[in-house]
Amino acid sequence: MNRGLILGGGGVLGLAWEIGVLHGLASGGIDLLGVSEVIGTSAGAFAGSALLDQRGISWAYERQVSASVQEVPVASSLDVIETLTTILRRCSGNEHLAGRCIGEFALAASPIDIRLRLAVVRDRLDRDDWPSDRLTLTAIDVDSGELHLLTSDSGIDLVHAAAASGAAPGIWPVIVAGGKRWVDGGSVSVTNAKLARRFDRCIVISPRPGNLTGLTVQSEIDGCGKRDDAVLIVPDSLSEAAIGQNNFDPSRRRVAAEAGRQQGERFVREMPDAWRVC
């Protein structure tokens, strides 16, 4: 059976929470490494890489709770959120147009030096090579607005591919790699949950329950016909409180990761038997 794992975007704290959830699920006997593909969007790109790293998800979790990963404190301003929301609503029904318009905005509003951003990405990953050919990262081509699925065969090193997937418009710079300019793969859809159609069964883990357009992740899953075949995990009330209002605040990584681990451990009993290690 073709099984997959889809990991969504949600900033620095979304990443910490996702790694915590993955650690909690794996510790509870859920078979995450048996999937045929891990698809990561933005923060999920880093969580997916961590899961498939031979050092294991517990290694990645300890890095989050110890705050040993270099990060840059930033915030997604209300102006940025309002601009992106306006673009998405204006381009409703045309994802390529939305991607191009968001790309234009990102090109004009990147306050962080690209060298600093790449240094942060490299430190998060703690590697330059792809950990597995089962890892797929989403990124949007600025010029066409098209969502691309980057893999180890795309001719782009992991650092640039992950930076492309996480190039949050108005916060992080547009990434140039593989002859294209890239912006955050979650700009149009925070988790790209419609990719659940690629699998017979899948787990979708999203630090955000919905998109700026108001469309929920669950609605995306339902829309691609996978309502009964996909398990969706979004932050519960305790995790929401741990993440707080600014999901780019690195000072809260420990509490977000711990909340995610605890939620993952609780969620084990809700998982279908098909996902349990035999």
N, C-alpha and C positions, 0 to 999 in steps of 0.2 A: 504493500500500500504506500502511495506517495504522500508523505507527511512533511509539513513545513512549519517554520516558525517565523512570524512577522513581528518586528520590533520597531516601534514608532519614535517620533521626535518629542523633545520636551526639555531641551536645555541641559545645563550642567546637573541640575537636581533630578531631571527626568532620567538622565543616564545613571546617576547613583541609585535611584529607585529601581530602575529596570535591572541593574546588576544585582541588587538585593533580592528582587523577585525571582530572578533566575537561580540565584544561590539557594533560596528557600525551597523552590520547586525541586531542584536537583537533589538537595539534601533529603527531601522527603520521598525520593524514589521515583521521580518523574523523569522519563527518558527523553531528555532534550537533545542529546548528542546523536540520537538515532534518526534525526530528520534528514531528508534528502537535500534541503536547502534552508538557509537562514537569510532572510531578507531584512536589511537594516536601513532605516531612514533617519538621517540626522543623528540624534543621540543614539538611536537604535543601531546605527552603523558601528559605533564604538562598542556598544553592548554585544552586538553579534560577533565582532572580532574577538572580544574578551571571552565569550563563551567557547569559541572554537580554538582559542589559543591552547597549546599543549600544557601550559602551566595551570590551566583550570580556572573555573569561575570563582573558586574560593580565593585564589590569588588576586583576581580582579576586585573581589569584594573587600579584601583586606586593604588594598590600595585606596579604596574609597573611604573606608572608616578611619584610616590613618591619615587621610588628607595628604598623602605623599605625592599626588599628581599635581603638576604645575597648572594653575588656572588663572584667568584674568577676570577680575570682578567687573561685570557689566550689567546692564538692565535693558530690557525691551521696553522702551518708552511708550506711553499712550499714543503719541503721535505716530510711531511706527506701526503699532497695532491697528490704529484707525486707518492709516494709509493702506495697509495690506487688506484689511476688511473691505474697504471701498473698492479696491482693485478686484478682489475676488467676487464681490457682488455685481460689479459692472460687467465682469467677464463670465458670469454664470452660464454654465453649459458649454463653454469653450475653454478647455483646459490648456490648450497650446497658447491661446491668446493671453490667458491669465499668467502662464509661465513667462511669456515674453515681457509682459508689463511689469511683473515682479522683478524680472531680470534687469529691466531698465532702471527701476527704483534702486535695486541693489548696487548697480554700477555707480550711481550718483550719491550713495549714502553708506559708504564703508569707512567708519572712523578708526578701525584698528589696522595697524600696519600688517601686511601679509606675512612678513618674516616672523613677527611675533605670533601670529595665528598658527603658522605651520610648526613653530617650536612647541606650542601648546598641544597641537594634534599629535606630534611625534611623541611627546612625553606621555600623553594619554594611552597611546597604543603600545609604547615601549617596544616597537619593532617597525621595520620598513617593508617587510615582505608579507604577502597574504598568508593568513594562518591555515586556510583551507580553500579548495576549489568549490566548496559548498556555500561560501559566503558571497552574497550579492548585496550591493549597496545602491541605493537610488540617488539620482541627481538630475537636475533639470538643466537642459541646454539653454543658456540665456538667449541665444539668437533664434532658435526655433520654438522654444517653449515646451519642447518635448521631454517627457520623463524617460530617462535612460536607466538601464540596469547594468551597473558596472561589476565586473568580475575579474578574477585573476587573469583572464584572457583578453581584457580590454586594452592592455598596453599602458596602464596607468598604475604607478606604485600605490601601495596601500595608504601612505600618508596623504597624498594628493586626492585619492579617491574618497577617503573618509572626510577630508577637509571640504571637498566638493559637496558631499552629501549633507554636511552640517553647516554650509555657508549661509547662515541665517541672515536674510536681507535686513539692512539697516543696523546690523550688529557686527557680523564678520564679513571679510572681503570676498568678492567673487574669486573663484579659483580657476586658473588657466592650466589645463592639462589635456593631453591627447588631442591637441589641435582644436579644442573647444573651450568656451567659457561656461563655468558651472555655478549654479546657485542651489541652495538647500532643496533637497529632494522632498521635504515636507512642506514646502511653501504653499502648494495647492491643496494637498491632502496630508494631514499631519502624520498619518501612519501608512497611507497607501494600502488600506485594508482590502481594496478590491482585488489585490494580488492573491488573495485567498483562493481565487478561482484556479490557481495553478496546482492546487493540492486536493487530494481526497479528504484529508483531515489537516487541520492546522491550529496552532495557538497564536493568538494575536495579543501582544502586550503593548499597551499604549499609555504613556504618561498623561495624555490628555484624552478625555472622553469624546471630544468633538473638534471640528474645524472652526476657523473664524467665520465661515459662512453659516454656521449653525447646524450643518449636517453632522450627525454623530458617527462615530466609528462603527457602531452596531448597524446603523443604516447602510453604510458602505458594504458591510459583510452581507447583510440581507439582500442588497441590490445585486450582488454577484452570485446569488443563489446558494450561499454557504451557511445559512443560518443554523442548520442542524449539524454542520460538520466543523465549525470553528468555535474554539473556546476563547472568549474575550476576557482579558484582565485589565482593568483600569484602577487607578488609585481609589481605595476606600476612604472613609472619613478620616481615619487615623493617618493614612499616608498623605492625604490632601493637607492636613494640618502640618505634617512634617516638612512637606515641600514648600508651603507658604506661598506668598504672593509673587516673589521674584525667582523664577526657576533658573536664573543665571547666577545666583548667589553661592559661590563656592564654600562659604563658611558653614553652610547647612548640609554639606555632603554626607557627613556621618549620620545625622538623624534621618535623612532621606533614605540612605542605604539600609539602615537598620529597620526603618518602617517597611521598606520593600521586602526585606528578608522575612520579617514577621508575617506580612501579608501573604507572601509566597508559601510559607509553612502552613498557614491556615487554609490556603486555597487548595492544598494537596488533596484534602478529602472531597473536594468538589470536582476533581479531575476524573474524566472517564477512565475506566480500567485499561483501555487501549493504550493509554499514555504511560502506564506504570512499567517499571523495569521488571522483566520476567525473572 
